[in-house]
Amino acid sequence: MGVGSDEGRAVRREAERVVNEVAQGLRTLNDGSSWFSALSQAERRAVLQEVGGYAMQAHITAADGQVGVARSGVKPTANPSVMICMDPPRYGFAARPADEHVKAFRVLVSVFSVADKRRRQTFCKGACGHPWHNLPL
């Protein structure tokens, strides 16, 4: 899957939808992880890069990392958990070995969910124009 390919764009659009549905409680983390697990290794890497970008844009904090890791079901000592809880958080999850990708996805989505909820309740409260914050129920 080429990064600029139509297939790549479709996977990134789908990732945006799935991740935001999980973040807003419209889909479970297990459902999102199942979707992620069904992707090819190249698609998983692209999704991890995309979700890492969402987490950066949400301005995650070390505290968000700790809460998100607790929600993710991933051990706090696992590499993705340690990376996201650093201050500042470390990224580069797509470069991790393939056997860590599902854990990385669970951690990233969980931490993004915490930070995104905080931002929806503060920064975007009442005047949000972000389409991903206004998903249909």
DSSP file with accessible surface (Angstrom, degrees, kcal/mol):
  #  RESIDUE AA STRUCTURE BP1 BP2  ACC     N-H-->O    O-->H-N    N-H-->O    O-->H-N    TCO  KAPPA ALPHA  PHI   PSI    X-CA   Y-CA   Z-CA
    1    1 A M              0   0   67      0, 0.0     2,-0.2     0, 0.0     3,-0.0   0.000 360.0 360.0 360.0 115.4    0.0    0.0    0.0
    2    2 A G    >   -     0   0   42      1,-0.1     3,-1.2     2,-0.0     6,-0.4  -0.550 360.0-126.5 -77.3 144.0    1.6    3.2   -1.1
    3    3 A V  T 3  S+     0   0  103      1,-0.3    -1,-0.1    -2,-0.2     0, 0.0   0.885 111.3  40.0 -58.7 -37.8    1.2    6.2    1.3
    4    4 A G  T 3  S+     0   0   52      4,-0.1    -1,-0.3     5,-0.0    -2,-0.0   0.430  94.2 113.7 -92.3   2.0   -0.2    8.4   -1.5
    5    5 A S  S <> S-     0   0   38     -3,-1.2     4,-2.4     1,-0.1     5,-0.2  -0.247  79.1-115.7 -73.0 161.2   -2.3    5.6   -3.1
    6    6 A D  H  > S+     0   0  121      1,-0.2     4,-2.4     2,-0.2     5,-0.2   0.904 119.7  53.0 -59.8 -40.0   -6.1    5.6   -3.2
    7    7 A E  H  > S+     0   0  105      2,-0.2     4,-2.3     1,-0.2    -1,-0.2   0.916 108.1  50.3 -62.5 -41.9   -6.0    2.5   -1.0
    8    8 A G  H  > S+     0   0    0     -6,-0.4     4,-2.3     1,-0.2    -2,-0.2   0.916 110.4  49.0 -62.7 -42.6   -3.8    4.3    1.5
    9    9 A R  H  X S+     0   0   98     -4,-2.4     4,-2.5     1,-0.2    -1,-0.2   0.902 109.9  52.2 -64.9 -38.8   -6.1    7.3    1.6
   10   10 A A  H  X S+     0   0   45     -4,-2.4     4,-2.5     2,-0.2    -2,-0.2   0.915 109.6  48.7 -64.1 -41.9   -9.1    5.0    2.1
   11   11 A V  H  X S+     0   0   15     -4,-2.3     4,-2.8     2,-0.2    -1,-0.2   0.918 111.7  49.5 -65.2 -41.0   -7.4    3.2    5.1
   12   12 A R  H  X S+     0   0   50     -4,-2.3     4,-2.3     2,-0.2    -2,-0.2   0.906 111.6  48.7 -66.1 -38.6   -6.5    6.6    6.7
   13   13 A R  H  X S+     0   0  150     -4,-2.5     4,-2.0     2,-0.2    -2,-0.2   0.923 113.0  47.6 -64.7 -43.4  -10.1    7.8    6.3
   14   14 A E  H  X S+     0   0   62     -4,-2.5     4,-3.0     1,-0.2     5,-0.2   0.908 110.3  52.8 -64.0 -40.5  -11.4    4.6    7.8
   15   15 A A  H  X S+     0   0    0     -4,-2.8     4,-3.0     1,-0.2     5,-0.3   0.919 106.9  52.6 -60.9 -43.2   -8.9    4.9   10.6
   16   16 A E  H  X S+     0   0   73     -4,-2.3     4,-2.0     1,-0.2    -1,-0.2   0.933 113.0  44.4 -58.6 -44.2  -10.1    8.4   11.3
   17   17 A R  H  X S+     0   0   87     -4,-2.0     4,-2.4     2,-0.2    -2,-0.2   0.957 115.9  45.4 -65.7 -50.4  -13.7    7.2   11.6
   18   18 A V  H  X S+     0   0    0     -4,-3.0     4,-2.4     1,-0.2     5,-0.2   0.939 114.3  47.9 -61.2 -48.6  -12.9    4.1   13.7
   19   19 A V  H  X S+     0   0    0     -4,-3.0     4,-2.7    -5,-0.2    -1,-0.2   0.920 113.9  46.6 -62.4 -42.7  -10.6    5.9   16.1
   20   20 A N  H  X S+     0   0    4     -4,-2.0     4,-1.8    -5,-0.3     6,-0.2   0.862 109.7  54.1 -71.0 -31.9  -13.0    8.8   16.6
   21   21 A E  H  <>S+     0   0   37     -4,-2.4     5,-2.7    -5,-0.2     6,-1.1   0.920 111.6  45.5 -64.9 -41.0  -15.9    6.3   17.1
   22   22 A V  H ><5S+     0   0   16     -4,-2.4     3,-1.7     4,-0.2    -2,-0.2   0.947 111.6  52.5 -64.2 -46.7  -13.9    4.6   19.8
   23   23 A A  H 3<5S+     0   0   12     -4,-2.7    -1,-0.2     1,-0.3    -2,-0.2   0.834 113.4  43.9 -59.7 -31.5  -12.9    7.9   21.4
   24   24 A Q  T 3<5S-     0   0   44     -4,-1.8    -1,-0.3    -5,-0.2    -2,-0.2   0.309 116.2-110.7 -99.7   8.3  -16.6    9.0   21.5
   25   25 A G  T < 5S+     0   0   64     -3,-1.7    -3,-0.2     2,-0.3    -2,-0.1   0.666  86.7 117.7  75.8  15.9  -17.9    5.6   22.9
   26   26 A L  S   <S+     0   0   63     -5,-2.7     2,-0.3    -6,-0.2    -4,-0.2   0.558  82.4  25.8 -89.1  -9.7  -19.7    4.7   19.6
   27   27 A R  S    S-     0   0   59     -6,-1.1    -2,-0.3    -5,-0.1    -1,-0.2  -0.981  88.4-112.9-148.2 145.8  -17.5    1.7   19.2
   28   28 A T     >  -     0   0   74     -2,-0.3     4,-2.3     1,-0.1     5,-0.2  -0.433  23.4-119.5 -79.9 158.6  -15.6   -0.4   21.7
   29   29 A L  H  > S+     0   0   27      1,-0.2     4,-2.9     2,-0.2     5,-0.2   0.886 116.7  55.9 -62.5 -36.7  -11.9   -0.6   21.9
   30   30 A N  H  > S+     0   0   99      2,-0.2     4,-2.2     1,-0.2    -1,-0.2   0.905 107.0  49.0 -63.4 -40.2  -12.1   -4.3   21.3
   31   31 A D  H  > S+     0   0   85      2,-0.2     4,-2.3     1,-0.2    -2,-0.2   0.924 112.5  48.0 -63.2 -43.9  -14.1   -3.6   18.1
   32   32 A G  H  X S+     0   0    0     -4,-2.3     4,-2.5     1,-0.2    -2,-0.2   0.915 111.3  50.5 -62.8 -39.9  -11.5   -1.1   17.0
   33   33 A S  H  X S+     0   0    7     -4,-2.9     4,-2.7     2,-0.2    -1,-0.2   0.876 108.5  52.3 -66.7 -36.5   -8.7   -3.5   17.8
   34   34 A S  H  X S+     0   0   79     -4,-2.2     4,-1.3     2,-0.2    -1,-0.2   0.919 109.8  48.9 -64.0 -43.5  -10.4   -6.2   15.7
   35   35 A W  H >< S+     0   0   44     -4,-2.3     3,-0.6     1,-0.2     4,-0.4   0.950 113.7  47.0 -58.3 -48.6  -10.6   -3.8   12.8
   36   36 A F  H >< S+     0   0    0     -4,-2.5     3,-1.7     1,-0.2    -2,-0.2   0.904 107.4  56.3 -60.9 -43.5   -7.0   -2.9   13.1
   37   37 A S  H 3< S+     0   0   49     -4,-2.7    -1,-0.2     1,-0.3    -2,-0.2   0.784 100.3  59.7 -61.7 -28.2   -5.9   -6.6   13.5
   38   38 A A  T << S+     0   0   89     -4,-1.3    -1,-0.3    -3,-0.6    -2,-0.2   0.590  88.5  96.2 -78.4  -9.0   -7.5   -7.4   10.1
   39   39 A L  S <  S-     0   0   21     -3,-1.7     2,-0.0    -4,-0.4    -3,-0.0  -0.382  83.3-102.9 -78.5 158.5   -5.3   -4.9    8.3
   40   40 A S     >  -     0   0   56      1,-0.1     4,-2.7    -2,-0.1     5,-0.2  -0.298  37.4-103.6 -70.1 165.5   -2.1   -5.8    6.5
   41   41 A Q  H  > S+     0   0   98      1,-0.2     4,-2.2     2,-0.2     5,-0.2   0.911 123.6  50.0 -60.3 -41.3    1.2   -5.0    8.2
   42   42 A A  H  > S+     0   0   47      1,-0.2     4,-2.1     2,-0.2    -1,-0.2   0.909 111.2  48.9 -64.1 -41.2    1.8   -2.0    5.9
   43   43 A E  H  > S+     0   0   28      2,-0.2     4,-2.6     1,-0.2    -2,-0.2   0.897 108.9  53.5 -66.2 -38.9   -1.8   -0.7    6.6
   44   44 A R  H  X S+     0   0   56     -4,-2.7     4,-2.8     1,-0.2    -2,-0.2   0.923 108.1  50.2 -60.7 -43.8   -1.2   -1.2   10.3
   45   45 A R  H  X S+     0   0   82     -4,-2.2     4,-2.1     1,-0.2    -1,-0.2   0.924 111.3  48.4 -60.9 -43.8    2.0    0.9   10.1
   46   46 A A  H  X S+     0   0   10     -4,-2.1     4,-2.3     1,-0.2    -2,-0.2   0.912 112.3  48.9 -62.7 -41.3    0.1    3.6    8.2
   47   47 A V  H  X S+     0   0    0     -4,-2.6     4,-3.2     2,-0.2     5,-0.3   0.916 108.8  52.7 -66.4 -41.9   -2.7    3.6   10.8
   48   48 A L  H  X S+     0   0    2     -4,-2.8     4,-2.4     1,-0.2    -1,-0.2   0.911 110.4  48.4 -61.3 -39.5   -0.2    3.8   13.7
   49   49 A Q  H  X S+     0   0  129     -4,-2.1     4,-1.8    -5,-0.2    -1,-0.2   0.926 113.3  48.1 -63.4 -43.5    1.4    6.9   12.1
   50   50 A E  H  X S+     0   0   58     -4,-2.3     4,-1.9     2,-0.2    -2,-0.2   0.941 113.4  45.2 -62.5 -48.3   -2.0    8.4   11.6
   51   51 A V  H  X S+     0   0    0     -4,-3.2     4,-2.4     1,-0.2    -1,-0.2   0.876 108.7  57.2 -68.4 -34.7   -3.2    7.8   15.1
   52   52 A G  H  X S+     0   0    6     -4,-2.4     4,-2.3    -5,-0.3    -1,-0.2   0.908 106.0  51.4 -59.2 -39.4    0.1    9.0   16.5
   53   53 A G  H  X S+     0   0   25     -4,-1.8     4,-2.6     2,-0.2    -2,-0.2   0.900 107.7  51.7 -63.8 -40.1   -0.6   12.3   14.7
   54   54 A Y  H  X S+     0   0   21     -4,-1.9     4,-1.8     2,-0.2    -2,-0.2   0.921 109.5  50.2 -61.5 -43.7   -4.1   12.5   16.2
   55   55 A A  H  <>S+     0   0    0     -4,-2.4     5,-1.4     1,-0.2     4,-0.3   0.917 110.9  48.8 -62.6 -41.6   -2.6   12.0   19.7
   56   56 A M  H ><5S+     0   0  105     -4,-2.3     3,-1.6     1,-0.2    -1,-0.2   0.929 110.9  50.1 -63.2 -44.2    0.0   14.8   19.0
   57   57 A Q  H 3<5S+     0   0  128     -4,-2.6    -1,-0.2     1,-0.3    -2,-0.2   0.797 106.0  56.4 -65.4 -28.2   -2.8   17.1   17.8
   58   58 A A  T 3<5S-     0   0    3     -4,-1.8    -1,-0.3    -5,-0.2    -2,-0.2   0.495 109.2-128.4 -80.8  -3.2   -4.8   16.4   20.9
   59   59 A H  T < 5 -     0   0  119     -3,-1.6    -3,-0.2    -4,-0.3    -2,-0.1   0.946  30.6-156.2  55.7  55.6   -1.8   17.5   23.0
   60   60 A I      < -     0   0   14     -5,-1.4     2,-0.2     1,-0.1    -1,-0.1  -0.250   4.5-151.1 -62.6 149.7   -1.7   14.5   25.2
   61   61 A T     >  -     0   0   57     50,-0.1     4,-2.3    27,-0.1     5,-0.1  -0.716  30.6-104.4-113.6 169.6    0.0   14.8   28.5
   62   62 A A  H  > S+     0   0   21     -2,-0.2     4,-2.3     1,-0.2     5,-0.2   0.889 124.8  53.9 -61.4 -36.1    1.8   12.2   30.7
   63   63 A A  H  > S+     0   0   58      2,-0.2     4,-2.3     1,-0.2     5,-0.2   0.913 106.6  50.3 -65.3 -41.7   -1.4   12.1   32.9
   64   64 A D  H  > S+     0   0   13      1,-0.2     4,-3.0     2,-0.2     5,-0.2   0.907 109.0  54.4 -58.6 -41.5   -3.5   11.3   29.8
   65   65 A G  H  X S+     0   0    0     -4,-2.3     4,-2.8    19,-0.2     5,-0.2   0.928 108.0  47.5 -58.8 -46.2   -1.0    8.6   29.0
   66   66 A Q  H  X S+     0   0  126     -4,-2.3     4,-2.0     2,-0.2    -1,-0.2   0.926 115.4  44.2 -65.0 -44.1   -1.4    7.0   32.4
   67   67 A V  H  X S+     0   0   63     -4,-2.3     4,-1.6     2,-0.2    -2,-0.2   0.932 115.4  48.9 -65.8 -44.5   -5.2    7.1   32.3
   68   68 A G  H  X S+     0   0    0     -4,-3.0     4,-1.4    -5,-0.2    -2,-0.2   0.912 109.2  51.3 -63.2 -43.2   -5.2    5.8   28.7
   69   69 A V  H >X>S+     0   0    7     -4,-2.8     4,-0.8    -5,-0.2     5,-0.7   0.929 107.7  53.6 -60.9 -42.6   -2.8    3.0   29.4
   70   70 A A  H 3<5S+     0   0   85     -4,-2.0     3,-0.4     1,-0.2    -1,-0.2   0.874 113.3  43.6 -59.8 -34.9   -5.0    1.9   32.4
   71   71 A R  H 3<5S+     0   0  142     -4,-1.6    -1,-0.2     1,-0.2    -2,-0.2   0.682 101.8  70.5 -80.6 -20.7   -8.0    1.8   30.0
   72   72 A S  H <<5S-     0   0    0     -4,-1.4    -1,-0.2    -3,-0.5    -2,-0.2   0.712  95.0-129.6 -74.6 -23.2   -6.1    0.1   27.2
   73   73 A G  T  <5 +     0   0   70     -4,-0.8     2,-0.4    -3,-0.4    -3,-0.1   0.532  68.8 125.1  81.7   5.9   -5.7   -3.4   28.7
   74   74 A V  S   <S-     0   0   15     -5,-0.7    -1,-0.3    29,-0.1    -2,-0.2  -0.815  71.8-101.8 -99.3 139.5   -2.0   -3.2   27.9
   75   75 A K    >   -     0   0  156     -2,-0.4     3,-1.7     1,-0.1     6,-0.3  -0.287  24.2-127.5 -58.6 140.9    0.5   -3.7   30.7
   76   76 A P  T 3  S+     0   0   96      0, 0.0    -1,-0.1     0, 0.0     9,-0.1   0.712 109.4  57.1 -63.6 -18.3    2.0   -0.5   31.9
   77   77 A T  T 3  S+     0   0  114      4,-0.1    -2,-0.1     5,-0.1     2,-0.1   0.517  80.6 110.3 -91.0  -5.7    5.5   -2.0   31.4
   78   78 A A  S <> S-     0   0   16     -3,-1.7     4,-2.4     1,-0.1     3,-0.4  -0.379  82.6-112.1 -67.5 147.1    4.9   -2.8   27.7
   79   79 A N  H  > S+     0   0   74      1,-0.2     4,-2.7     2,-0.2     5,-0.2   0.890 115.5  50.1 -50.0 -48.7    7.0   -0.7   25.3
   80   80 A P  H  > S+     0   0    1      0, 0.0     4,-2.0     0, 0.0    -1,-0.2   0.904 111.8  49.8 -61.4 -36.1    4.0    1.3   23.8
   81   81 A S  H  > S+     0   0    0     -3,-0.4     4,-1.4    -6,-0.3    -2,-0.2   0.932 112.6  45.9 -65.6 -45.4    2.7    2.1   27.4
   82   82 A V  H  X S+     0   0   68     -4,-2.4     4,-0.6     1,-0.2     3,-0.3   0.930 112.1  52.2 -63.3 -44.1    6.1    3.3   28.5
   83   83 A M  H >< S+     0   0   28     -4,-2.7     7,-2.9    -5,-0.2     3,-0.8   0.908 110.7  45.8 -60.1 -44.1    6.6    5.4   25.4
   84   84 A I  H 3< S+     0   0    0     -4,-2.0    -1,-0.2     1,-0.2   -19,-0.2   0.752 109.6  55.2 -76.3 -21.7    3.3    7.2   25.7
   85   85 A C  H 3< S+     0   0   36     -4,-1.4    -1,-0.2    -3,-0.3    -2,-0.2   0.507  83.8 107.0 -89.7  -3.8    3.7    7.9   29.4
   86   86 A M  S << S-     0   0   74     -3,-0.8   -21,-0.1    -4,-0.6    -3,-0.0  -0.317  82.8 -98.1 -69.2 158.0    7.1    9.7   29.0
   87   87 A D  S    S+     0   0  138      1,-0.3    -2,-0.1     2,-0.1    -1,-0.0  -0.926 121.9  23.3-121.2 103.9    7.2   13.4   29.4
   88   88 A P  S    S-     0   0   84      0, 0.0    -1,-0.3     0, 0.0   -27,-0.1   0.575 114.7-115.6 -76.9 159.5    7.1   14.4   26.6
   89   89 A P        -     0   0   20      0, 0.0     2,-0.4     0, 0.0    -5,-0.2  -0.230  24.2-129.9 -60.0 147.7    5.5   11.3   25.1
   90   90 A R        -     0   0  111     -7,-2.9     2,-0.1    -8,-0.1    -4,-0.1  -0.808  24.9-173.3 -97.8 144.1    7.5    9.3   22.6
   91   91 A Y        +     0   0   65     -2,-0.4   -42,-0.1     1,-0.1    -1,-0.0  -0.251  43.7 107.0-115.5-156.2    6.0    8.3   19.2
   92   92 A G    >   +     0   0   44     -2,-0.1     3,-1.1   -44,-0.1     4,-0.3   0.760  34.7 148.9  89.1  26.8    7.3    6.1   16.5
   93   93 A F  G >   +     0   0    4      1,-0.3     3,-1.4   -45,-0.2    11,-0.1   0.822  65.8  63.3 -64.3 -31.7    4.9    3.3   17.2
   94   94 A A  G 3  S+     0   0   10      1,-0.3    -1,-0.3   -49,-0.1   -49,-0.1   0.769  98.7  56.6 -65.3 -22.8    4.9    2.2   13.5
   95   95 A A  G <  S+     0   0   87     -3,-1.1    -1,-0.3   -50,-0.1    -2,-0.2   0.558  86.3 102.5 -85.7  -7.2    8.6    1.5   13.7
   96   96 A R  S <  S-     0   0   67     -3,-1.4     5,-0.1    -4,-0.3    -4,-0.0  -0.307  91.3 -79.6 -69.5 159.0    8.0   -1.0   16.6
   97   97 A P    >   -     0   0   63      0, 0.0     3,-2.4     0, 0.0     4,-0.4  -0.234  42.9-111.9 -58.7 149.5    8.1   -4.7   15.8
   98   98 A A  G >  S+     0   0   34      1,-0.3     3,-1.5     2,-0.2     4,-0.4   0.809 114.7  65.2 -55.8 -31.9    4.9   -6.1   14.2
   99   99 A D  G 3  S+     0   0  133      1,-0.3    -1,-0.3     2,-0.1     4,-0.2   0.624 102.5  50.1 -71.4  -6.8    4.1   -8.1   17.3
  100  100 A E  G <> S+     0   0   27     -3,-2.4     4,-2.7     1,-0.1    -1,-0.3   0.454  83.9  93.3-102.7  -2.4    3.6   -4.9   19.2
  101  101 A H  H <> S+     0   0    0     -3,-1.5     4,-2.7    -4,-0.4     5,-0.2   0.896  84.3  47.5 -63.3 -43.7    1.3   -3.2   16.8
  102  102 A V  H  > S+     0   0   47     -4,-0.4     4,-2.7     2,-0.2    -1,-0.2   0.932 114.2  48.1 -65.2 -42.3   -2.0   -4.2   18.3
  103  103 A K  H  > S+     0   0  102     -4,-0.2     4,-2.6     1,-0.2    -2,-0.2   0.926 112.3  49.8 -60.7 -44.1   -0.7   -3.1   21.8
  104  104 A A  H  X S+     0   0    0     -4,-2.7     4,-3.0     2,-0.2     5,-0.2   0.916 110.7  49.8 -61.5 -42.6    0.5    0.2   20.3
  105  105 A F  H  X S+     0   0    0     -4,-2.7     4,-2.9     2,-0.2     5,-0.3   0.947 111.4  48.4 -61.3 -47.7   -2.9    0.7   18.6
  106  106 A R  H  X S+     0   0   44     -4,-2.7     4,-2.1     1,-0.2    -2,-0.2   0.916 115.1  45.2 -60.0 -43.8   -4.8    0.0   21.9
  107  107 A V  H  X S+     0   0    0     -4,-2.6     4,-2.7    -5,-0.2     5,-0.3   0.956 114.8  46.9 -66.1 -49.7   -2.5    2.4   23.8
  108  108 A L  H  X S+     0   0    0     -4,-3.0     4,-2.8     1,-0.2     5,-0.2   0.924 114.8  45.6 -59.8 -46.8   -2.7    5.2   21.3
  109  109 A V  H  X S+     0   0    0     -4,-2.9     4,-2.5    -5,-0.2    -1,-0.2   0.919 114.1  49.2 -65.7 -40.6   -6.4    5.0   20.8
  110  110 A S  H  X S+     0   0    8     -4,-2.1     4,-1.7    -5,-0.3    -2,-0.2   0.925 114.7  43.6 -65.2 -43.6   -7.0    4.9   24.6
  111  111 A V  H  X S+     0   0    0     -4,-2.7     4,-2.4     2,-0.2     5,-0.2   0.918 113.1  51.9 -68.9 -41.8   -4.7    7.8   25.3
  112  112 A F  H  X S+     0   0    7     -4,-2.8     4,-3.4    -5,-0.3     5,-0.3   0.922 106.5  55.5 -58.1 -42.2   -6.2    9.8   22.4
  113  113 A S  H  X S+     0   0   15     -4,-2.5     4,-2.1    -5,-0.2    -1,-0.2   0.905 108.8  46.8 -58.2 -43.3   -9.6    9.1   23.7
  114  114 A V  H  X S+     0   0   18     -4,-1.7     4,-1.9     2,-0.2    -1,-0.2   0.957 117.5  41.3 -64.2 -50.3   -8.7   10.7   27.1
  115  115 A A  H  X S+     0   0    0     -4,-2.4     4,-2.4     1,-0.2    -2,-0.2   0.902 114.7  51.4 -66.7 -40.4   -7.1   13.8   25.6
  116  116 A D  H  X S+     0   0    6     -4,-3.4     4,-2.7    -5,-0.2    -1,-0.2   0.900 108.2  51.6 -66.7 -38.5   -9.7   14.2   22.9
  117  117 A K  H  X S+     0   0   99     -4,-2.1     4,-1.9    -5,-0.3    -1,-0.2   0.936 109.9  50.1 -62.4 -44.3  -12.5   14.1   25.5
  118  118 A R  H  X S+     0   0   81     -4,-1.9     4,-1.0     1,-0.2     5,-0.2   0.933 112.8  46.5 -58.6 -45.0  -10.7   16.7   27.6
  119  119 A R  H  <>S+     0   0   47     -4,-2.4     5,-2.7     1,-0.2     6,-0.4   0.879 109.6  53.0 -68.9 -36.6  -10.4   19.0   24.5
  120  120 A R  H  <5S+     0   0   57     -4,-2.7    -1,-0.2     1,-0.2    -2,-0.2   0.847 112.2  46.9 -64.6 -31.5  -14.0   18.5   23.5
  121  121 A Q  H  <5S+     0   0  111     -4,-1.9    -1,-0.2    -5,-0.2    -2,-0.2   0.631 130.5  16.4 -85.1 -14.7  -15.1   19.6   27.0
  122  122 A T  T ><5S+     0   0   93     -4,-1.0     3,-0.9    -3,-0.4    -3,-0.2   0.633 130.1  29.5-118.8 -78.6  -12.8   22.6   27.1
  123  123 A F  T 3 5S+     0   0  142      1,-0.3    -3,-0.2    -5,-0.2    -4,-0.1   0.853 131.8  32.3 -58.6 -42.4  -11.3   23.9   23.9
  124  124 A C  T >><S+     0   0    8     -5,-2.7     3,-1.0     2,-0.1     4,-0.7   0.391  83.2 136.9 -99.2   2.4  -14.1   22.8   21.6
  125  125 A K  T <4 S-     0   0  159     -3,-0.9    -4,-0.1    -6,-0.4    -5,-0.0  -0.305  83.3 -14.0 -60.2 121.2  -17.1   23.2   24.0
  126  126 A G  T 34 S+     0   0   87     -6,-0.2    -1,-0.3     1,-0.1    -2,-0.1   0.231 136.6  55.8  78.4 -15.7  -20.0   24.8   22.3
  127  127 A A  T <4  +     0   0   92     -3,-1.0     2,-0.4    -4,-0.1    -2,-0.2  -0.008  67.9 145.1-139.3  33.7  -18.2   26.1   19.3
  128  128 A C     <  +     0   0   35     -4,-0.7    -4,-0.1     1,-0.1    -2,-0.1  -0.601  20.2 174.3 -84.1 129.8  -16.6   23.1   17.7
  129  129 A G        +     0   0   69     -2,-0.4    -1,-0.1     3,-0.0     5,-0.1   0.297  41.7 120.1-110.7   6.5  -16.3   22.9   14.0
  130  130 A H    >   -     0   0   59      1,-0.2     3,-1.7    -6,-0.1     4,-0.3  -0.623  56.3-149.9 -74.0 119.2  -14.2   19.7   13.8
  131  131 A P  G >  S+     0   0   91      0, 0.0     3,-1.5     0, 0.0    -1,-0.2   0.843  94.9  60.1 -61.1 -29.9  -16.3   17.2   11.8
  132  132 A W  G 3  S+     0   0   73      1,-0.3     3,-0.4     2,-0.1    -2,-0.1   0.646  99.5  57.2 -74.7 -12.1  -14.7   14.3   13.8
  133  133 A H  G <  S+     0   0   17     -3,-1.7    -1,-0.3     1,-0.2    -5,-0.1   0.433 104.1  55.1 -91.2  -0.5  -16.1   15.7   17.0
  134  134 A N  S <  S+     0   0  102     -3,-1.5    -1,-0.2    -4,-0.3    -2,-0.1  -0.313  71.8 159.4-128.3  50.0  -19.7   15.6   15.6
  135  135 A L        -     0   0   38     -3,-0.4     2,-0.1     1,-0.1    -3,-0.1  -0.458  47.1-105.4 -72.2 144.6  -20.2   12.0   14.6
  136  136 A P              0   0  117      0, 0.0    -1,-0.1     0, 0.0    -2,-0.0  -0.427 360.0 360.0 -68.9 142.9  -23.7   10.8   14.2
  137  137 A L              0   0  189     -2,-0.1  -111,-0.0    -3,-0.1    -3,-0.0  -0.179 360.0 360.0 -77.3 360.0  -24.9    8.6   17.1
